[in-house]
Amino acid sequence: MAHAVQPQKSQQHGLLSALKSDGKAHPVENTLAVVTLVLGLIAVISAAFTHLHLLSSWAGLVGIVTGAWGQFISATTGERFVLIIGLGAAALGFFLGMAHGGLFGGVLG
């Protein structure tokens, strides 16, 4: 039973270790996931303030685009999970920003 007791591979613990569950590095996919999550958080938080509708709508729109592209090229389930959370937050912030004044509200015309 020599094969039963083998040293474990070095397991990484951290926030980004869940994104590479296949053991390979995916720098582009991980960057898109994190950027989508950050933009989604910015969009949702700024949507709580009606005078920040430009920030929330633009951050939401860019977050939706980066999240959609990230979903298209994602490689692991962890990346897809973070992307869906970020996409939901970005969409919510985008829609609330649009309701409060839109992408160009008051700036153009």
N, C-alpha and C positions, 0 to 999 in steps of 0.2 A: 504494500500500500504506500509505496514511496510517492506515487503521483497524487495522493490525497493531501499531502502537506507540502504545498509549494508556496513560495513567497508571492504575496499579492503584488500586482503592478502598483506603481505609485499612484495613488488616487489623489486628485487635486480637489481641494475644497475651496469654494468661493462662489461668487455671484455668477461669473461667466462660465463656470465648469458645467453648468446645466445646459448651456447652449451647444456644447460639443460632446454630445452623448455618444457619438460614434468614434471618439478618440482622435479625430482629425481636426485640424485648425481650419476654420472658415472665416477669415478676417472680414471679407466683404459682407457676407451674410450677417455676421454678428454686429458689424457696424450699422447696417441698415436696421436691424432689430432694435438696437439701443437708441439710435437716432429717432426712430418712429416712436418709441416709448417716451423719450424726452419731449418730442414735439407734441405728442398727445397730452402729456401732463401740462405743458405750457398752455396748450389750447383750452383744456378744461378749466384750469385755474384762472386763466385770464377771462374766460367766458362768464365767470361769476360777477365780474365788474362790467357794467354796460358800456362804460366809456373806453374800454379796451377791445372793442369789437374788431378793430383792424388787426391787432395782434392775434386774437383768438381765431379769426377767420383765415388769416394767412398761414398761421402755424398749423391749423387744422388741415388746410388744403395741402400744404407741403407734407404733412404727416400722412395723409391719405395716399399721396403719390409714392412716397418712400415705402410705406407699408405694403402697398400693392406690388411694387417692384420686389420688395423683400420676400413676399409670399411666392412670387413667381420663381425666384431662384433659391429659396430656402432649402436646406439639406437635412435638418434634424427637427424633431418634434419640439424640442425646447425653443428653438428659434421661432417656430410657427406659433407657439404659445405666447411668447413675448410680443410677436408681431400682431396677433389678434387683440391682445390687451391694448397695445398702442394704437391700433387702427380704430378700435371702439372709442377710445378717449379722444383721438383726433377728430373722428366724425362727429362726436357729441359737441366738442368745442367748435368745430366748423359750423355746424347747424345753429348753435346758439349765437355764434358770432354773426352769422348771416341774419338771424332774427333781430339782433340788436343794431344792425346798421350795414352789414355786408362788407365786401372786400374794399370798396371805394366810397363807402358812405360818408358824405360830407366833403370828401376831398375832390372828387370830380363831379361837377354839376351840382 
